[in-house]
Amino acid sequence: MRDDATIRFLLDGEVIEVRDADPTRTVLQFLREDLRRKGSKEGCAEGDCGACTVVVSELNRDGKDVTVKAINSCIQFLPTLDGKELITVESLADGDALHPVQSAMVASHGSQCGFCTPGFIMALYALYESNINPDRRAIDDALSGNLCRCTGYRPIIAAARQMYAPTRPSVPDRAAALQKIQRKGSLQIEHKGRRFFAPENADEFASVLKANPDATLLAGGTDVGLWVTKQHQELTTVIYTGHVAGIRDVQVNDSHIDVGAAATLSEAVPVIVEHYPGLDELFRRFASPPIRNAGTLGGNIANGSPIGDSMAALMVVDTSLILRCGEVEREISLHDFYHDYRVNDLQPGEFLARIKIPLPEGDARVCSQKWSKRFDQDISAVCTAYRLLLDGGEIASFRMACGGLAPTVRRATKAEAAITGRPWTEETVDIACAKLAEDFVPISDMRASADIRLLAAQNLLRRFFAETQDDKLETVYTYGRQR
């Protein structure tokens, strides 16, 4: 078999080679069924419960440093491990000597039935390797993708605080080991009539997609993975974005933030929030670290879910998209990208290459709000975003976008037009709230009824107005949490 069809990754210091792999076999299936590693559990098979959490380390763009991150193995396809290191709960102990994370869990009584415990340990291990002094918010965020029915989380949080032993276990030179298994060329797998391509540059990616316009594009697998695990789809041709140089970078120039469509949310979000701090809470509540570590900003946009969290915020700041087919690129406003439910402007053989987010201008205030049943790890019922620019006390410019109120995320154009030029007052906001009923005709579903959705959007706008009236408040309470 050709070398370019062999998946290579590190596990416990050894190079694992997998030949003739099913392109959509999950990492969890491989661990439990092939390697007989039963520590990682399947709870939900959709990346929600965290029982399957493992840790992956990979080389940074410079090829010298290493990033260590938690992912959900239940929706991650095996070929995406190529060139990386896989760390499971079985990897941590050194013989009979437990890792400090494991010891802290034992000492804190952080496990009861034990089903979720391996996933919690791996989430804590990722935190242990990436943050030597986490505060409570960082701990909560690290654990937000793990669900437990027994402990109430208090002892697990206590373990997070106790796991930093004075002496850290020695860790092999991960960068050197990973450098030895890096692929020269692209990965191509064919298995029982199904194919997997992992191009190494944008030109090759464009060429492969143009030749296979009906292929499934795989980025983080946080949505596509569910097509396999929940819908039991058989994907004939998969083209993976994860190895494509040139569309994973995040750069800031004089006019905008240029985000490669294959950049993960964990890579893109900190840069966006640095320039738009009003989006911090939204992105902290965007799924969980394992999802953000795998999922991409481009995938969230191209997926086009009407309850996607990123699009409303990006829409109000006039984000545009660079679409590419072969060697031809075109630019389109995000506002014009969506046509209907899961229908966008992408043509056959075309893909989203880059996202252009304009830098803040003047004193405009940008904010986004998420309304859901839980604070952490929950899908939005309604998501709103605003960009407000005042001239004195009058509205010089106002933009509002909403998710969850229509078949697509879109702007509230009638509300925007109705109040631009008016004074920024409660009476003006009431006018905008009335116009929202003309902008959107929501539907009822399992997350919220139509009338509650519209009322929520109106009240979120009123909340935004209230927050602009008293910037001196040092504490804001949201969903019962202090931030």
C-alpha positions, 0 to 999 in steps of 0.5 A: 500500500502507498505510504500516503495512505497510512495514518501515523500518530504517536501514542504513549511514545510509540508511532501507531500506523493504521493502514486501510482505515475507514475514513469515518471511523471515529477515534473513540471506536478505534480506541475501544474496539481496536486498541481495547482501551476502555477508559474513554466512554461513549455517552452521547456520541455527539460531543456534548457529555465529555465522557469520551474526552481525550487530549491531542498535541500537535505542532504549531505553525512554526513547527517547533512548539506544541499545542495541547488540547482536549477534543471529543473522540466520539466525533473525531475521525481517525484520519485527522490524527495523522501527524499528531500525538494522542493522549488517553486516560491510560497514558497518564499514570507511570506504572503504579504512580498516578499523575497529579491530576488523578491523585487530586481527583482521588484525594478530592473524592471527585469520582462516584459512579466513575463513568464520566471520570476519565473524561473529566481527568482528560479535561483537567489534564489539558488544563494542567498542561496549558495553564499553570495557575487557572482562576475559577473561571478558567477551571469552569470553562475547562470543565464546561464540556463535561457532564456529571450526574453524581458529584455536583462538580464541587469535588472536581473543581477542588481537584482542579485546584489541588492538582498542581503538585510541586513537582511536575512529571517529566514529559518527553520532548513532544515537538521532536517526536512529532517532527519525525512523523510529519508527512511529506505530501498529502494523505489519501485514503481509499477504503471500500469505495470511500475516499479521504483527502487531506491536501497540504496547501490551498491550491491542492485543496481547490483542485481536489474539490473542483474535481469532486464538487459533491465531496463532504468538506470536513473541518473540525467534525463537530457537525459532520461527525454527527452525520455519521454517529447519529444519522448513520450517513455513509460519506463517499468522499471526504476532503479534510481542511486540517492540514491545508497551509494558508487557510488556518492562519489568523492575521491582523492588518491595518484594516481587518482581521483575516481569519483562515476558514480552517482556523479553529475557534480556539485560535480565532476567537481570542484575536476577535475578542481582543479587538471586540471585547463586547463579544467575550461572553458570547464566545465563552459560552460558544460550546465547550473547549473540546468543541472550540478546539476542533470546530472552525469559524469557517465551518460554523459560518458555512454550516449556516445553522439559524442558531449558529452563535458566531454569525450575528456578531460577525454580521453587524461589523460588516464581515465579508467572506472570500470564496474560492473555486479553483484559482478564482476568488470572489468576495461576498458580504456575510449579510448576503451569504445566506439564502434560506435554511441551510442554503448559501451562496457557495457554488459547486466546487467552491469553498470558503477560504478566508473571513475578513472582519473589519477592525473597530471604527470610532466609538462604536459599541459592539455586543452580542447576547445569547439566550439559552436554557443553560449558561454553559454548553447549550445551543442558543434559542435566540442569539442577538448582536448589535453595533451602535454608534452615537453622535452626541445622544443620537443614533448615527448608526445602528445594526442588529442581527438575530439568530433563532428567529428566521431560517437564517441568521440575518439583520433586523433591517426594519428595526435598524432603519426605524431608529437611525437618526433618533435619540438613543432613549427607551422610547426609541428602543420600544420603536425598534422592538415593535419593528422586530415583529415585522423583521422576523416571524419565528417558529416554535420548536423544542427550545422555545415557542415563537412568541417567547423567541420574539419577546426574548429578542425584544428584551435582549435589546432592552438589556443592551440599551440598559447596559449602555446607560450605566457603564460604571457598573462593576458587576453584571449578573447574567443567568445567575453568574457573576462576571 
